[in-house]
């Protein structure tokens, strides 16, 4: 099963639409910020916190960026 197939099946079973390609890119960036700012395990938990808080992927990424130093 591909990632897209998994996400579509999981979303359908959960009763929601799967994320768009842009949302997926933003969520992966969010997870990257969390993982690089602390430990890899922070990535999925950060995404869960964002969802529980009702944050959009963009708002969650902005929050993460405000907490992490620039990776440039």
C-alpha positions as CSV (number, residue, x, y, z in Angstrom):
1,X,0.0,0.0,0.0
2,X,1.4,3.4,-0.9
3,X,1.3,6.4,1.5
4,X,-1.4,8.0,-0.5
5,X,-3.5,4.8,-0.4
6,X,-2.9,4.5,3.4
7,X,-3.9,8.1,4.0
8,X,-7.0,7.9,1.9
9,X,-8.1,4.7,3.7
10,X,-7.3,6.0,7.1
11,X,-9.1,9.3,6.4
12,X,-12.1,7.6,5.0
13,X,-12.4,5.3,8.0
14,X,-12.0,8.3,10.3
15,X,-14.7,10.1,8.4
16,X,-12.6,13.0,7.1
17,X,-11.0,14.1,3.9
18,X,-7.4,13.1,3.4
19,X,-4.9,16.0,3.5
20,X,-4.1,17.8,0.2
21,X,-0.6,17.6,-1.3
22,X,0.1,21.1,0.1
23,X,-1.1,20.1,3.6
24,X,1.1,17.0,3.5
25,X,4.1,19.1,2.6
26,X,3.3,21.4,5.4
27,X,2.8,18.6,7.9
28,X,6.1,17.0,6.9
29,X,7.8,20.4,7.4
30,X,6.2,20.6,10.8
31,X,7.4,17.1,11.7
32,X,10.9,18.0,10.5
33,X,11.0,21.1,12.7
34,X,9.9,19.1,15.7
35,X,12.4,16.3,15.1
36,X,15.3,18.6,14.5
37,X,14.5,20.8,17.4
38,X,14.5,18.0,19.9
39,X,14.2,14.2,19.2
40,X,12.6,12.3,16.3
41,X,9.8,11.1,18.5
42,X,8.6,14.7,18.9
43,X,7.5,14.7,15.3
44,X,4.4,12.6,15.4
45,X,3.4,13.9,18.9
46,X,3.7,17.5,17.7
47,X,1.4,16.7,14.8
48,X,-1.1,15.1,17.3
49,X,-0.9,18.2,19.6
50,X,-1.6,20.5,16.6
51,X,-4.6,18.4,15.6
52,X,-5.9,18.2,19.1
53,X,-5.5,22.0,19.4
54,X,-7.4,22.5,16.2
55,X,-4.5,24.2,14.5
56,X,-4.4,24.1,10.7
57,X,-1.2,22.7,9.3
58,X,0.0,26.2,8.4
59,X,-0.7,27.6,11.8
60,X,1.0,24.6,13.4
61,X,4.1,25.1,11.2
62,X,4.2,28.8,12.1
63,X,4.0,28.0,15.8
64,X,6.8,25.4,15.4
65,X,8.9,27.9,13.4
66,X,8.5,30.4,16.2
67,X,9.9,27.9,18.7
68,X,12.8,26.6,16.7
69,X,16.0,28.3,15.5
70,X,16.5,28.7,11.8
71,X,18.0,25.6,10.1
72,X,19.8,27.7,7.5
